[in-house]
Amino acid sequence: MVSEATKKARAAKRKGASWETDLVKGLRAEGFDVERLHLNGKEDEGDLVLTDEHGKIIIEAKNVAKLDLAGFVGEAMAEADNYVQHRGLDRQEVTAVVAIKARGKSWKEGYLVTTIGEFLDIVDGDN
């Protein structure tokens, strides 16, 4: 018999995977080069990587009821650091953001959260 906690964990994983799929399909439909990343346990590299002429954006996708912006951004930053380290890249070439699903809304109505410093890297093209 499967425990209630296991059922909830599986449902949360399905919701997260569905959100990631929506993001990939939506971003690709908009012409972006985006790929899913594989889980690496403690050395996770984020959920998605979007590549453009300025560099790479690591996207940590969240489909949750309770927000923890500082925790989410910290996780995204750590995962971007892992991505950089595993590939021998310069951290200036990689930006980290969190894509949070808006309940009952389309993927485009979700939220992107990052630090002001990371945002400036995106808009200045200094990745």
Secondary structure, DSSP 8 states (H G I E B T S, - for coil): ---HHHHHHHHHHHHHHHHHHHHHHHHHHTT-EEEE----GGG---SEEEEETTEEEEEEEE--SS--HHHHHHHHHHHHHHHHHHHT--GGGEEEEEEE--TTS-GGGSEEE--HHHHHHHHHT--
